[in-house]
Amino acid sequence: MADKNSTSERLKTASAEIMKRWQARARAEVPAASGQTSLILENSLPNWLDLLADSLVHRPRSPEQLAQEHLQRVLSSKFHGRSRAVIPAYEMKQLIFEYQILREVLFEVLEAGGKQLVPSDRDWILALMERAVSVAATEFADRLKESQEQFLLSIAHDLRSPITSAKLSAELVRRFSKAEPTFGLADKLVKDMVRMSDMVEKILDTSQIRAGGKLRFSIQECDLNSTVREVLADIKAVHGDRFLLVSPGPVLGLWNGDYLRRVIENLVGNAVKYGSPTAPIRVTLEQTEGKASIVVHNEGTPIPVERQATLFEGHEGHEGHEGWGLGLPLVKGVVDAFGGTVFVESSEQLGTNFVVELPKRSRAAAGSEKKAG
């Protein structure tokens, strides 16, 4: 027969009272909770209290039992964090504050009338409470990130049509206008629309890569040397003549020209954004019989070693900058699709090198040849 005075039994008996007091305080002290219905406000926490009560019995448990209960508690806390993240008013600090209130109310009720908990039970509750907060907060952050990415993806899809329409209109104005001021403005508008269109495509491609999807593109013979020269000519018009190309001449391969150009634009753009504002930026091309390589070099503050491994995942801050954005994940996705590799080398002595190695017959080209055969 269970001991009615045990912490577990007292917790089960007082669970309803704990929830009642917690809801009252949460509504009064957590701004996001004030307008929520009882069902939304409670969601997973009563289940979590039941699991907590059960975990206090028969300790220590076997590793198998402990693992199973741990899984249940984690799932309960995950549900709590995820459900809060879909409510616009909730912030991370409010989610954590809910658990702080629950902890205070729980001990207030269990230790009412001077009934102090056994120190080992109190420590156990505090440890599981801390774990629950960590799991719920992590899930809250992950869910919020998913929602933001979905929102960005939705916006990108919606922008496709009006940008295309505006670009066509500007091209018509440019084609038929004879007045120099109008032609110049229309030409600038076309270029701006192209840039906006490229940004939208970058968002959509990066989202597809992160979701584990494959980029779809056609393959044709490209000259890497010519593509780099075109990119550098465009960038020089904006950032001045500080770009150097070291090349053996034509570097031919079977790739996709548009995606190849975007790889180079992103790597050179990152060198401009994060490198020294005065030192030259050097692009070096090399080739063997079956492989081509691109090395984009810049001087300036090196990238910390601990960040280099995750740099191509995106959202990595560097020396006060908000993040590396969508460019580097897209670079990796394109290079992977070509069957190549990309990596970074960065130190005080070396500077920063972004290195891309590509087979001259990309993976997509090799795949199409196999199908044809």
C-alpha positions as semicolon CSV with decimal commas, in nm:
position;residue;x (nm);y (nm);z (nm)
1;M;0,000;0,000;0,000
2;A;0,137;0,341;-0,100
3;D;0,238;0,581;0,177
4;K;-0,016;0,865;0,177
5;N;0,250;1,096;0,315
6;S;0,502;1,019;0,042
7;T;0,596;1,304;-0,193
8;S;0,454;1,109;-0,485
9;E;0,112;1,060;-0,325
10;R;0,099;1,416;-0,196
11;L;0,178;1,541;-0,546
12;K;-0,096;1,328;-0,704
13;T;-0,350;1,442;-0,442
14;A;-0,252;1,809;-0,479
15;S;-0,216;1,809;-0,859
16;A;-0,552;1,979;-0,921
17;E;-0,481;2,246;-0,659
18;I;-0,134;2,308;-0,804
19;M;-0,280;2,355;-1,151
20;K;-0,553;2,586;-1,021
21;R;-0,306;2,812;-0,844
22;W;-0,061;2,797;-1,133
23;Q;-0,327;2,903;-1,382
24;A;-0,434;3,194;-1,164
25;R;-0,078;3,321;-1,128
26;A;0,006;3,259;-1,492
27;R;-0,295;3,461;-1,606
28;A;-0,199;3,742;-1,372
29;E;0,178;3,745;-1,426
30;V;0,245;3,609;-1,778
31;P;0,113;3,862;-2,034
32;A;0,069;3,604;-2,311
33;A;-0,136;3,375;-2,088
34;S;-0,397;3,631;-1,985
35;G;-0,613;3,584;-2,295
36;Q;-0,576;3,210;-2,339
37;T;-0,852;2,956;-2,276
38;S;-0,815;2,707;-1,994
39;L;-0,745;2,422;-2,237
40;I;-0,465;2,608;-2,411
41;L;-0,320;2,733;-2,084
42;E;-0,309;2,385;-1,928
43;N;-0,215;2,166;-2,225
44;S;0,067;1,933;-2,125
45;L;0,148;2,039;-1,769
46;P;-0,103;1,816;-1,581
47;N;0,043;1,517;-1,765
48;W;0,391;1,634;-1,670
49;L;0,290;1,648;-1,301
50;D;0,160;1,289;-1,320
51;L;0,488;1,172;-1,472
52;L;0,681;1,362;-1,206
53;A;0,478;1,192;-0,929
54;D;0,537;0,848;-1,081
55;S;0,910;0,911;-1,115
56;L;0,939;0,973;-0,740
57;V;0,840;0,612;-0,662
58;H;1,081;0,318;-0,639
59;R;1,409;0,493;-0,700
60;P;1,661;0,401;-0,829
61;R;1,499;0,244;-1,134
62;S;1,645;0,011;-1,391
63;P;1,811;0,186;-1,688
64;E;1,528;0,065;-1,916
65;Q;1,251;0,204;-1,695
66;L;1,435;0,530;-1,639
67;A;1,492;0,574;-2,014
68;Q;1,123;0,515;-2,089
69;E;1,003;0,764;-1,829
70;H;1,263;1,012;-1,945
71;L;1,125;0,981;-2,298
72;Q;0,771;1,044;-2,176
73;R;0,875;1,352;-1,982
74;V;1,070;1,485;-2,278
75;L;0,772;1,437;-2,511
76;S;0,545;1,613;-2,260
77;S;0,783;1,911;-2,233
78;K;0,830;1,919;-2,609
79;F;0,454;1,940;-2,658
80;H;0,435;2,225;-2,409
81;G;0,712;2,423;-2,584
82;R;0,571;2,358;-2,931
83;S;0,216;2,455;-2,836
84;R;0,337;2,786;-2,689
85;A;0,542;2,869;-2,999
86;V;0,235;2,877;-3,226
87;I;0,072;3,145;-3,008
88;P;0,201;3,480;-3,142
89;A;0,197;3,653;-2,803
90;Y;0,434;3,407;-2,636
91;E;0,805;3,480;-2,602
92;M;1,079;3,251;-2,475
93;K;1,108;3,437;-2,145
94;Q;0,735;3,396;-2,083
95;L;0,755;3,022;-2,145
96;I;1,040;2,992;-1,894
97;F;0,853;3,212;-1,648
98;E;0,559;2,969;-1,659
99;Y;0,786;2,694;-1,531
100;Q;0,928;2,923;-1,263
101;I;0,576;2,992;-1,141
102;L;0,494;2,620;-1,151
103;R;0,799;2,539;-0,941
104;E;0,708;2,803;-0,681
105;V;0,343;2,690;-0,665
106;L;0,439;2,322;-0,649
107;F;0,661;2,367;-0,342
108;E;0,416;2,612;-0,187
109;V;0,139;2,350;-0,200
110;L;0,348;2,043;-0,112
111;E;0,519;2,214;0,181
112;A;0,209;2,388;0,318
113;G;0,167;2,363;0,693
114;G;0,535;2,314;0,750
115;K;0,552;1,972;0,579
116;Q;0,902;1,993;0,438
117;L;0,991;1,761;0,153
118;V;1,264;1,503;0,188
119;P;1,582;1,670;0,052
120;S;1,638;1,393;-0,205
121;D;1,280;1,433;-0,335
122;R;1,317;1,810;-0,352
123;D;1,644;1,779;-0,545
124;W;1,483;1,525;-0,781
125;I;1,192;1,760;-0,855
126;L;1,425;2,054;-0,914
127;A;1,644;1,848;-1,148
128;L;1,347;1,730;-1,355
129;M;1,200;2,079;-1,357
130;E;1,527;2,217;-1,492
131;R;1,533;1,946;-1,760
132;A;1,172;2,022;-1,854
133;V;1,248;2,392;-1,897
134;S;1,546;2,313;-2,120
135;V;1,349;2,073;-2,341
136;A;1,047;2,304;-2,369
137;A;1,263;2,608;-2,449
138;T;1,456;2,419;-2,716
139;E;1,134;2,298;-2,878
140;F;0,988;2,649;-2,859
141;A;1,293;2,790;-3,040
142;D;1,289;2,515;-3,304
143;R;0,920;2,560;-3,372
144;L;0,957;2,938;-3,393
145;K;1,241;2,897;-3,642
146;E;1,027;2,660;-3,852
147;S;0,740;2,911;-3,851
148;Q;0,968;3,197;-3,954
149;E;1,116;2,992;-4,238
150;Q;0,770;2,890;-4,357
151;F;0,659;3,254;-4,348
152;L;0,967;3,359;-4,547
153;L;0,906;3,081;-4,797
154;S;0,544;3,186;-4,837
155;I;0,644;3,548;-4,896
156;A;0,903;3,439;-5,153
157;H;0,645;3,236;-5,345
158;D;0,401;3,528;-5,341
159;L;0,665;3,773;-5,464
160;R;0,754;3,568;-5,771
161;S;0,463;3,680;-5,988
162;P;0,461;4,057;-5,917
163;I;0,841;4,077;-5,959
164;T;0,824;3,897;-6,293
165;S;0,542;4,126;-6,406
166;A;0,728;4,440;-6,298
167;K;1,044;4,323;-6,474
168;L;0,858;4,264;-6,801
169;S;0,694;4,607;-6,778
170;A;1,030;4,776;-6,719
171;E;1,183;4,589;-7,012
172;L;0,903;4,712;-7,239
173;V;0,955;5,071;-7,125
174;R;1,328;5,038;-7,187
175;R;1,274;4,885;-7,532
176;F;1,034;5,149;-7,663
177;S;1,153;5,461;-7,485
178;K;1,366;5,704;-7,685
179;A;1,409;5,960;-7,411
180;E;1,746;5,912;-7,238
181;P;1,627;5,979;-6,879
182;T;1,338;5,734;-6,914
183;F;1,561;5,471;-7,075
184;G;1,817;5,504;-6,795
185;L;1,557;5,472;-6,521
186;A;1,396;5,174;-6,695
187;D;1,736;5,007;-6,732
188;K;1,805;5,055;-6,361
189;L;1,459;4,922;-6,276
190;V;1,518;4,608;-6,485
191;K;1,848;4,544;-6,304
192;D;1,682;4,595;-5,964
193;M;1,402;4,356;-6,059
194;V;1,659;4,096;-6,166
195;R;1,832;4,131;-5,829
196;M;1,501;4,092;-5,644
197;S;1,415;3,788;-5,854
198;D;1,753;3,634;-5,774
199;M;1,695;3,693;-5,402
200;V;1,357;3,520;-5,418
201;E;1,506;3,224;-5,602
202;K;1,785;3,205;-5,346
203;I;1,531;3,186;-5,063
204;L;1,334;2,913;-5,239
205;D;1,643;2,712;-5,332
206;T;1,792;2,736;-4,984
207;S;1,464;2,628;-4,827
208;Q;1,453;2,327;-5,058
209;I;1,812;2,235;-4,970
210;R;1,746;2,260;-4,596
211;A;1,439;2,043;-4,633
212;G;1,655;1,772;-4,789
213;G;1,527;1,830;-5,143
214;K;1,735;1,828;-5,459
215;L;1,795;2,122;-5,689
216;R;1,669;2,071;-6,043
217;F;1,863;2,225;-6,328
218;S;1,979;2,165;-6,684
219;I;2,342;2,098;-6,773
220;Q;2,543;2,262;-7,047
221;E;2,908;2,332;-7,120
222;C;3,027;2,635;-6,924
223;D;3,350;2,832;-6,913
224;L;3,428;2,896;-6,548
225;N;3,685;3,158;-6,643
226;S;3,430;3,363;-6,839
227;T;3,168;3,330;-6,565
228;V;3,408;3,460;-6,299
229;R;3,512;3,751;-6,521
230;E;3,146;3,851;-6,569
231;V;3,075;3,834;-6,195
232;L;3,384;4,039;-6,107
233;A;3,297;4,301;-6,371
234;D;2,953;4,349;-6,213
235;I;3,094;4,365;-5,860
236;K;3,369;4,610;-5,961
237;A;3,100;4,852;-6,080
238;V;2,974;4,870;-5,721
239;H;3,281;4,807;-5,502
240;G;3,568;4,939;-5,710
241;D;3,871;4,783;-5,875
242;R;4,005;4,565;-5,589
243;F;3,934;4,222;-5,739
244;L;4,204;4,003;-5,891
245;L;4,156;3,696;-6,110
246;V;4,431;3,437;-6,140
247;S;4,332;3,194;-6,413
248;P;4,498;2,958;-6,662
249;G;4,249;3,067;-6,929
250;P;3,931;2,884;-7,032
251;V;3,814;2,628;-6,774
252;L;3,545;2,421;-6,942
253;G;3,306;2,182;-6,770
254;L;2,952;2,046;-6,772
255;W;2,763;2,248;-6,510
256;N;2,464;2,480;-6,489
257;G;2,569;2,835;-6,578
258;D;2,313;3,017;-6,362
259;Y;2,390;2,818;-6,049
260;L;2,763;2,837;-6,116
261;R;2,734;3,214;-6,130
262;R;2,538;3,223;-5,803
263;V;2,810;3,021;-5,628
264;I;3,074;3,272;-5,735
265;E;2,855;3,574;-5,655
266;N;2,789;3,449;-5,304
267;L;3,152;3,365;-5,226
268;V;3,286;3,695;-5,361
269;G;2,999;3,881;-5,192
270;N;3,089;3,725;-4,858
271;A;3,452;3,824;-4,909
272;V;3,339;4,184;-4,962
273;K;3,104;4,181;-4,665
274;Y;3,327;4,013;-4,406
275;G;3,681;4,077;-4,530
276;S;3,906;4,379;-4,501
277;P;3,745;4,680;-4,677
278;T;4,079;4,785;-4,831
279;A;4,273;4,466;-4,910
280;P;4,241;4,302;-5,255
281;I;4,009;4,005;-5,302
282;R;4,165;3,733;-5,516
283;V;3,985;3,461;-5,712
284;T;4,212;3,178;-5,827
285;L;4,108;2,915;-6,082
286;E;4,293;2,590;-6,135
287;Q;4,217;2,279;-6,335
288;T;4,329;1,925;-6,397
289;E;4,200;1,684;-6,657
290;G;3,888;1,598;-6,460
291;K;3,852;1,869;-6,195
292;A;3,827;2,247;-6,158
293;S;3,879;2,450;-5,844
294;I;3,784;2,800;-5,731
295;V;3,958;2,972;-5,439
296;V;3,816;3,304;-5,315
297;H;4,067;3,475;-5,085
298;N;4,023;3,777;-4,860
299;E;4,217;3,936;-4,575
300;G;4,070;4,051;-4,245
301;T;3,953;3,898;-3,919
302;P;3,971;3,518;-3,947
303;I;3,668;3,297;-3,892
304;P;3,691;3,120;-3,551
305;V;3,773;2,750;-3,584
306;E;3,464;2,645;-3,387
307;R;3,239;2,824;-3,640
308;Q;3,403;2,693;-3,954
309;A;3,242;2,348;-3,928
310;T;2,888;2,490;-3,921
311;L;2,941;2,790;-4,146
312;F;2,756;2,640;-4,443
313;E;2,446;2,574;-4,231
314;G;2,376;2,948;-4,220
315;H;2,278;3,190;-3,941
316;E;2,633;3,202;-3,805
317;G;2,735;3,539;-3,665
318;H;3,089;3,673;-3,717
319;E;3,254;3,972;-3,558
320;G;2,943;4,175;-3,492
321;H;2,763;4,079;-3,812
322;E;2,416;3,938;-3,769
323;G;2,484;3,626;-3,974
324;W;2,606;3,466;-4,293
325;G;2,250;3,451;-4,425
326;L;2,131;3,229;-4,706
327;G;2,433;3,251;-4,936
328;L;2,665;2,985;-4,796
329;P;2,399;2,714;-4,749
330;L;2,302;2,773;-5,112
331;V;2,666;2,747;-5,220
332;K;2,700;2,412;-5,046
333;G;2,371;2,287;-5,189
334;V;2,474;2,375;-5,545
335;V;2,826;2,234;-5,507
336;D;2,684;1,912;-5,360
337;A;2,442;1,887;-5,652
338;F;2,738;1,919;-5,892
339;G;2,913;1,639;-5,703
340;G;3,185;1,870;-5,568
341;T;3,308;1,988;-5,229
342;V;3,336;2,326;-5,057
343;F;3,530;2,417;-4,744
344;V;3,690;2,710;-4,569
345;E;4,044;2,775;-4,445
346;S;4,090;3,074;-4,218
347;S;4,370;3,198;-3,992
348;E;4,564;3,514;-3,905
349;Q;4,856;3,406;-4,125
350;L;4,658;3,268;-4,420
351;G;4,361;3,502;-4,432
352;T;4,035;3,336;-4,541
353;N;4,002;3,100;-4,835
354;F;3,673;2,956;-4,956
355;V;3,764;2,658;-5,172
356;V;3,529;2,492;-5,422
357;E;3,634;2,177;-5,605
358;L;3,414;2,060;-5,894
359;P;3,428;1,760;-6,124
360;K;3,429;1,885;-6,482
361;R;3,139;1,651;-6,555
362;S;2,894;1,733;-6,279
363;R;2,699;1,463;-6,099
364;A;2,381;1,567;-6,283
365;A;2,556;1,532;-6,619
366;A;2,693;1,191;-6,524
367;G;2,345;1,081;-6,415
368;S;2,187;1,186;-6,744
369;E;2,455;0,999;-6,940
370;K;2,382;0,678;-6,748
371;K;2,012;0,710;-6,824
372;A;2,086;0,770;-7,192
373;G;2,307;0,463;-7,204
